[in-house]
């Protein structure tokens, strides 16, 4: 399954998609906050969001799966 991973350790500031949304390669799907900076996490593939594995305010580590696509 294609998925979107956190590229940095931080806190989920905002989730930009919902289950069932279609995303294109390069779309920002989650915004992470790290060291007082907002960092968009972009999808590396096109697909449909099938699962969201994070919640706003959650601490995540680099490499954690945030979004699963189908």
Phi and psi restraints in degrees (value plus and minus 20) as a CYANA .aco file:
   2 UNK   PHI     -88.5   -48.5
   2 UNK   PSI     128.2   168.2
   3 UNK   PHI    -170.9  -130.9
   3 UNK   PSI     148.0   188.0
   4 UNK   PHI    -136.7   -96.7
   4 UNK   PSI     107.4   147.4
   5 UNK   PHI    -128.9   -88.9
   5 UNK   PSI     134.6   174.6
   6 UNK   PHI     -87.8   -47.8
   6 UNK   PSI     112.4   152.4
   7 UNK   PHI    -114.9   -74.9
   7 UNK   PSI     -27.8    12.2
   8 UNK   PHI    -163.8  -123.8
   8 UNK   PSI     143.0   183.0
   9 UNK   PHI    -103.3   -63.3
   9 UNK   PSI     113.5   153.5
  10 UNK   PHI    -197.0  -157.0
  10 UNK   PSI    -179.4  -139.4
  11 UNK   PHI    -139.3   -99.3
  11 UNK   PSI     116.9   156.9
  12 UNK   PHI     -88.6   -48.6
  12 UNK   PSI      94.0   134.0
  13 UNK   PHI    -110.0   -70.0
  13 UNK   PSI     -63.5   -23.5
  14 UNK   PHI    -173.2  -133.2
  14 UNK   PSI     118.2   158.2
  15 UNK   PHI    -121.3   -81.3
  15 UNK   PSI     102.1   142.1
  16 UNK   PHI    -113.1   -73.1
  16 UNK   PSI     -24.6    15.4
  17 UNK   PHI    -150.3  -110.3
  17 UNK   PSI     145.5   185.5
  18 UNK   PHI    -147.4  -107.4
  18 UNK   PSI     140.4   180.4
  19 UNK   PHI     -77.7   -37.7
  19 UNK   PSI     113.3   153.3
  20 UNK   PHI      78.8   118.8
  20 UNK   PSI     -34.9     5.1
  21 UNK   PHI     -89.8   -49.8
  21 UNK   PSI     124.4   164.4
  22 UNK   PHI    -113.7   -73.7
  22 UNK   PSI     111.3   151.3
  23 UNK   PHI    -140.9  -100.9
  23 UNK   PSI     130.9   170.9
  24 UNK   PHI    -127.5   -87.5
  24 UNK   PSI     137.6   177.6
  25 UNK   PHI     -74.2   -34.2
  25 UNK   PSI     109.8   149.8
  26 UNK   PHI      75.2   115.2
  26 UNK   PSI     -30.3     9.7
  27 UNK   PHI     -89.1   -49.1
  27 UNK   PSI     118.4   158.4
  28 UNK   PHI     -96.3   -56.3
  28 UNK   PSI     104.0   144.0
  29 UNK   PHI    -129.3   -89.3
  29 UNK   PSI     -48.0    -8.0
  30 UNK   PHI    -161.7  -121.7
  30 UNK   PSI     125.6   165.6
  31 UNK   PHI    -131.4   -91.4
  31 UNK   PSI     101.9   141.9
  32 UNK   PHI    -121.0   -81.0
  32 UNK   PSI     128.4   168.4
  33 UNK   PHI    -131.9   -91.9
  33 UNK   PSI     106.8   146.8
  34 UNK   PHI    -166.1  -126.1
  34 UNK   PSI     107.2   147.2
  35 UNK   PHI      33.3    73.3
  35 UNK   PSI      23.4    63.4
  36 UNK   PHI      47.1    87.1
  36 UNK   PSI      -5.5    34.5
  37 UNK   PHI    -136.9   -96.9
  37 UNK   PSI     122.3   162.3
  38 UNK   PHI    -112.2   -72.2
  38 UNK   PSI     107.2   147.2
  39 UNK   PHI    -143.6  -103.6
  39 UNK   PSI      95.2   135.2
  40 UNK   PHI     -91.8   -51.8
  40 UNK   PSI     120.7   160.7
  41 UNK   PHI    -124.6   -84.6
  41 UNK   PSI      99.3   139.3
  42 UNK   PHI    -122.9   -82.9
  42 UNK   PSI     126.3   166.3
  43 UNK   PHI     -91.3   -51.3
  43 UNK   PSI     115.3   155.3
  44 UNK   PHI    -110.0   -70.0
  44 UNK   PSI     -26.0    14.0
  45 UNK   PHI    -160.5  -120.5
  45 UNK   PSI     142.0   182.0
  46 UNK   PHI    -106.6   -66.6
  46 UNK   PSI     132.0   172.0
  47 UNK   PHI     148.5   188.5
  47 UNK   PSI    -192.1  -152.1
  48 UNK   PHI    -132.1   -92.1
  48 UNK   PSI     113.2   153.2
  49 UNK   PHI     -87.3   -47.3
  49 UNK   PSI      98.8   138.8
  50 UNK   PHI    -126.2   -86.2
  50 UNK   PSI     -40.8    -0.8
  51 UNK   PHI    -176.8  -136.8
  51 UNK   PSI     119.8   159.8
  52 UNK   PHI    -134.9   -94.9
  52 UNK   PSI      98.3   138.3
  53 UNK   PHI    -124.4   -84.4
  53 UNK   PSI       3.5    43.5
  54 UNK   PHI    -164.9  -124.9
  54 UNK   PSI     145.2   185.2
  55 UNK   PHI    -150.8  -110.8
  55 UNK   PSI     135.0   175.0
  56 UNK   PHI     -82.3   -42.3
  56 UNK   PSI     114.9   154.9
  57 UNK   PHI      74.3   114.3
  57 UNK   PSI     -28.7    11.3
  58 UNK   PHI     -97.9   -57.9
  58 UNK   PSI     117.6   157.6
  59 UNK   PHI    -100.3   -60.3
  59 UNK   PSI     113.5   153.5
  60 UNK   PHI    -149.1  -109.1
  60 UNK   PSI     136.1   176.1
  61 UNK   PHI    -128.3   -88.3
  61 UNK   PSI     137.2   177.2
  62 UNK   PHI     -75.5   -35.5
  62 UNK   PSI     110.9   150.9
  63 UNK   PHI      75.7   115.7
  63 UNK   PSI     -32.3     7.7
  64 UNK   PHI     -85.1   -45.1
  64 UNK   PSI     118.7   158.7
  65 UNK   PHI     -98.0   -58.0
  65 UNK   PSI     103.4   143.4
  66 UNK   PHI    -121.2   -81.2
  66 UNK   PSI     -61.1   -21.1
  67 UNK   PHI    -154.8  -114.8
  67 UNK   PSI     116.9   156.9
  68 UNK   PHI    -130.8   -90.8
  68 UNK   PSI     113.2   153.2
  69 UNK   PHI    -129.3   -89.3
  69 UNK   PSI     139.0   179.0
